[in-house]
């Protein structure tokens, strides 16, 4: 993470019930409003970081695609192709997958 050293070190007290109020500087830095959720990241070295939980719905429309909707078969093929490229590198090609499909369907497979 490319975090810079903090410029402000706000503090808050923990109550007997384990509660605290996030200081105003923290709420402003994370753009937190009443009702927002926060997530805590706990590291082995004892460091804890806090982040605002952002709903997936905010990503709607971020990727532009003008083609037809993808089918489940298209999605599955994309996952398999990505895994093959990851495992085998750039030498892998979709033709390998097509040969496997033909072999699985009882057609001509690899030689």
PyMOL commands that set and color helices and strands:
alter all, ss='L'
color gray80, all
select helices_A, chain A and resi 24-29+56-59+72-91+94-104
alter helices_A, ss='H'
color red, helices_A
select strands_A, chain A and resi 38-42+48-52
alter strands_A, ss='S'
color yellow, strands_A
deselect
rebuild
show_as cartoon
